[in-house]
């Protein structure tokens, strides 16, 4: 370790991970983010070998790398293998470390459920994100008398709130996959969790930024699934998705995804009377793929079904354009 003091090593790992997280806010930064997180993981593992730092620095670095594998490469198997190794082989010494691994595991179950086991994987993901929420909550309450957390309170609070959004997203998907008798439960859960994230961020004083935008985005998506039976939900979903667009002014890919979300909302609630608006939105989404707003591999996979359904709804060559888009990836 070339004589590096423990505190200095920890500062270096944290700085690398923080920079990696910042860079991974856009697809253009994924490669540099991967480099930062890889270096952080290497330093953390070396620090564990010589003693002096907790294994959680390595597990958090691994979770950050898993995010890149999933989003940049659409490679859930590598991400899952990495997460499973650290979850099984490294005992978390802090609540935050365990929560971070569980959060990423839940995201893989959500966006990459196994064929033939979709509902089971989604339910497992829902349990994992609930466990992550519990651990983040305990981390936030930890006064450090027994052991300190490895990140500051604002970082814990942000991940806790984001995990509520993930719980909403998984619930939204589950509501479309489970038996009709269970749908209402997950629909209710999806809106409750999303509203809790929005309320938590507003209570914390957030008025702008990608995190608050993401919370409005998640709430709008949850409300969309009820927009066909409740006009108030349609209005609320549209308002929240448009608010998310305002807050994502400097994030082209997110803007593009939100165009797709608005088109899907139209299709769910008012397919015929909004056809022209939906066509304009879908045209813009397809054009985005040749600009800096181009979706990353993970987003392409996650939204493929909705994009395909919208293309079939509009006809007029849209199905062919969408098929060609995926063929050319």
C-alpha positions in Angstrom: 0.0 0.0 0.0 3.1 2.2 -0.4 2.7 3.5 3.2 -0.7 5.1 2.6 -2.4 5.9 5.8 -5.8 4.4 6.4 -7.6 7.7 6.5 -6.0 8.8 3.3 -6.8 5.5 1.6 -10.5 5.9 2.6 -10.6 9.4 1.4 -9.2 8.3 -2.0 -11.8 5.4 -2.3 -14.6 7.8 -1.4 -13.5 10.4 -3.8 -13.2 7.9 -6.7 -16.6 6.5 -6.0 -18.2 9.9 -5.7 -16.6 11.0 -9.0 -17.8 7.7 -10.6 -21.3 8.3 -9.4 -21.3 11.8 -10.8 -19.9 10.6 -14.2 -22.5 7.9 -14.4 -25.3 10.5 -14.5 -25.0 10.4 -18.3 -24.2 7.6 -20.8 -21.2 9.6 -22.1 -19.6 9.3 -18.7 -20.0 5.5 -18.2 -16.5 4.5 -19.3 -14.8 7.0 -17.1 -17.1 6.1 -14.2 -16.2 2.4 -14.7 -12.5 3.4 -14.4 -13.1 5.3 -11.2 -15.1 2.5 -9.6 -12.6 -0.1 -10.7 -9.8 1.8 -9.1 -11.8 2.3 -5.9 -12.5 -1.4 -5.7 -8.8 -2.3 -6.2 -7.8 0.1 -3.5 -10.5 -1.2 -1.1 -9.6 -4.9 -1.6 -5.9 -4.0 -1.0 -6.9 -2.2 2.1 -8.8 -5.1 3.4 -5.9 -7.4 2.7 -3.5 -5.4 4.9 -6.2 -4.5 7.4 -7.5 -1.2 8.5 -10.6 -0.6 6.4 -14.0 -2.2 6.4 -15.1 -4.6 3.6 -18.0 -2.2 2.9 -15.8 0.1 0.9 -15.3 -2.8 -1.5 -18.9 -3.8 -1.5 -20.1 -0.3 -2.3 -17.5 0.0 -5.1 -18.7 -3.3 -6.5 -22.3 -2.1 -6.4 -21.3 1.0 -8.3 -19.6 -1.2 -10.9 -22.6 -3.4 -11.2 -24.7 -0.4 -12.1 -22.3 0.3 -15.0 -22.5 -3.3 -16.2 -26.3 -3.1 -16.2 -26.7 0.3 -17.8 -23.8 0.6 -20.2 -23.5 -3.0 -21.3 -27.0 -4.4 -20.6 -25.1 -7.2 -18.9 -27.1 -8.3 -15.9 -25.3 -11.6 -15.5 -21.9 -10.0 -14.9 -23.5 -7.5 -12.6 -25.4 -10.2 -10.7 -22.3 -12.4 -10.4 -20.3 -9.4 -9.0 -23.0 -8.5 -6.5 -23.6 -12.1 -5.4 -19.9 -12.6 -4.7 -19.6 -9.6 -2.5 -23.0 -10.3 -0.8 -22.0 -13.9 0.1 -18.3 -13.5 0.7 -18.0 -10.2 2.5 -19.8 -9.6 5.8 -21.1 -6.0 5.9 -19.8 -4.1 8.8 -22.2 -1.2 8.3 -25.9 -0.9 7.5 -25.1 1.2 4.4 -22.8 -1.4 2.8 -25.4 -4.1 3.0 -28.2 -1.8 1.8 -26.2 -0.7 -1.3 -25.7 -4.3 -2.5 -29.4 -5.1 -1.9 -30.4 -2.0 -3.8 -28.5 -3.1 -6.9 -29.7 -6.7 -6.6 -33.3 -5.5 -6.6 -32.7 -3.4 -9.7 -31.4 -6.5 -11.6 -34.5 -8.5 -10.5 -36.7 -5.7 -11.8 -35.1 -5.0 -15.2 -33.8 -8.5 -16.0 -36.2 -11.1 -14.5 -35.6 -14.6 -15.8 -37.9 -16.0 -18.4 -40.3 -18.4 -16.7 -39.7 -16.8 -13.3 -40.7 -13.2 -13.9 -43.1 -12.8 -11.0 -40.9 -14.7 -8.5 -37.9 -12.6 -9.5 -39.9 -9.4 -9.2 -41.2 -10.4 -5.8 -37.6 -11.2 -4.7 -36.5 -7.8 -5.9 -39.3 -6.2 -4.0 -38.2 -8.0 -0.8 -34.6 -7.0 -1.5 -35.4 -3.3 -1.9 -37.6 -3.4 1.3 -34.6 -4.9 3.1 -32.4 -2.1 1.6 -34.8 0.5 2.8 -34.7 -1.0 6.3 -30.9 -1.0 6.3 -30.7 2.6 5.0 -33.1 3.7 7.7 -31.0 2.0 10.4 -27.9 3.6 8.9 -29.5 7.0 9.1 -30.4 6.4 12.7 -27.0 5.0 13.6 -25.2 7.4 16.0 -21.9 5.7 15.5 -21.4 4.6 19.1 -20.9 0.9 18.1 -19.6 1.4 14.6 -19.6 4.3 12.2 -21.2 4.3 8.7 -18.9 4.7 5.8 -20.7 7.7 4.2 -22.3 10.8 5.6 -26.0 11.3 6.5 -27.0 13.2 3.3 -25.6 10.4 1.2 -27.6 7.8 3.2 -30.7 9.9 3.1 -30.5 10.3 -0.7 -30.1 6.5 -1.2 -32.9 5.8 1.2 -35.3 8.0 -0.7 -34.1 6.7 -4.1 -34.8 3.1 -2.8 -38.4 4.2 -2.1 -38.6 5.1 -5.8 -37.2 1.7 -6.7 -39.8 0.0 -4.5 -42.4 2.0 -6.4 -41.0 1.0 -9.8 -41.0 -2.7 -8.9 -44.5 -2.5 -7.5 -45.7 -0.8 -10.8 -44.3 -3.7 -12.8 -45.6 -6.4 -10.4 -49.1 -4.9 -10.7 -49.0 -5.8 -14.4 -47.8 -9.3 -13.9 -49.5 -10.8 -10.8 -53.0 -12.3 -10.6 -55.9 -9.8 -10.6 -56.5 -10.4 -6.9 -53.1 -8.9 -6.1 -53.0 -6.1 -8.6 -54.7 -3.5 -6.4 -52.1 -4.1 -3.6 -49.1 -3.4 -5.8 -50.8 -0.5 -7.6 -51.4 1.1 -4.2 -47.8 0.3 -3.1 -46.4 1.9 -6.2 -48.1 5.2 -5.7 -47.4 5.2 -1.9 -43.7 4.6 -2.3 -43.3 7.1 -5.1 -45.2 9.8 -3.1 -43.0 9.1 -0.1 -39.9 9.8 -2.1 -41.3 13.0 -3.5 -42.4 14.2 0.0 -39.1 13.2 1.5 -37.1 15.2 -1.0 -39.4 18.2 -0.7 -39.2 18.0 3.1 -35.4 17.9 2.8 -35.5 21.2 1.0 -34.8 20.0 -2.5 -36.2 22.3 -5.2 -34.2 21.2 -8.2 -31.8 18.5 -9.4 -31.9 15.1 -11.0 -32.9 13.3 -7.7 -36.1 15.3 -7.3 -36.7 15.0 -11.1 -36.4 11.3 -10.8 -38.9 11.2 -7.9 -41.5 13.0 -10.0 -40.7 10.7 -12.9 -41.3 7.6 -10.8 -44.6 9.0 -9.4 -45.8 9.9 -12.9 -45.0 6.3 -14.1 -46.9 4.8 -11.1 -49.9 7.0 -11.7 -49.9 6.2 -15.5 -51.0 2.6 -14.8 -54.3 3.9 -13.3 -54.8 6.7 -15.8 -57.1 4.6 -18.0 -59.7 4.3 -15.2 -59.2 7.5 -13.3 -59.1 10.9 -15.1 -57.5 12.5 -12.0 -54.7 10.0 -12.3 -54.1 11.0 -15.9 -53.9 14.7 -15.0 -51.6 14.0 -12.0 -49.4 11.7 -14.0 -49.0 14.2 -16.9 -48.3 17.0 -14.4 -45.6 15.0 -12.6 -43.9 13.8 -15.9 -43.8 17.4 -17.2 -42.3 18.5 -13.9 -39.7 15.8 -14.2 -38.9 17.1 -17.7 -38.4 20.6 -16.3 -35.9 19.2 -13.7 -34.1 17.2 -16.3 -33.3 20.1 -18.6 -29.6 19.3 -18.7 -30.0 15.5 -19.1 -30.9 14.7 -22.7 -31.4 11.0 -22.3 -33.8 11.5 -19.4 -35.7 14.0 -21.5 -36.0 11.4 -24.2 -37.2 8.7 -21.8 -39.8 11.2 -20.5 -41.1 11.7 -24.0 -41.7 8.0 -24.2 -43.4 8.1 -20.8 -45.8 10.8 -22.0 -46.5 8.9 -25.1 -47.3 5.8 -23.1 -49.5 7.8 -20.8 -51.5 9.0 -23.8 -51.8 5.4 -25.1 -52.9 4.1 -21.7 -55.6 6.7 -21.1 -56.7 8.3 -24.3 -55.2 6.3 -27.2 -57.3 7.7 -30.1 -57.8 11.4 -29.1 -54.1 11.8 -28.4 -52.8 10.0 -31.5 -51.3 13.1 -33.1 -49.5 14.1 -29.9 -48.3 10.5 -29.4 -46.9 10.4 -32.9 -45.0 13.6 -32.3 -43.5 12.3 -29.1 -42.5 9.0 -30.7 -41.0 10.7 -33.7 -38.9 12.7 -31.3 -37.8 9.6 -29.3 -36.7 7.8 -32.5 -34.8 10.9 -33.7 -33.2 11.1 -30.3 -31.3 7.9 -31.0 -29.0 9.8 -33.4 -28.2 12.5 -30.9 -26.6 12.9 -27.4 -30.1 12.0 -26.1 -29.5 8.4 -27.3 -30.6 5.8 -24.8 -28.1 3.5 -23.2 -28.3 -0.3 -23.5 -30.1 -0.7 -20.2 -32.8 1.8 -21.1 -33.3 0.3 -24.6 -33.9 -3.1 -23.0 -36.2 -1.8 -20.2 -38.5 0.2 -22.6 -38.5 -2.0 -25.6 -41.9 -3.5 -24.9 -43.6 -0.1 -24.5 -41.9 1.2 -27.6 -43.0 -1.8 -29.6 -46.6 -1.5 -28.5 -46.7 2.2 -29.3 -45.3 1.5 -32.8 -48.0 -1.0 -33.4 -50.6 1.4 -32.2 -49.5 4.1 -34.6 -48.7 1.9 -37.5 -47.5 3.8 -40.6 -44.1 2.2 -40.6 -43.3 2.8 -36.9 -43.0 -0.9 -36.2 -40.4 -1.2 -38.9 -38.5 1.8 -37.7 -38.4 0.5 -34.1 -37.3 -3.0 -35.3 -34.5 -1.4 -37.3 -33.5 0.6 -34.3 -33.0 -2.5 -32.2 -31.4 -4.5 -35.0 -28.8 -1.8 -35.6 -27.7 -1.6 -31.9 
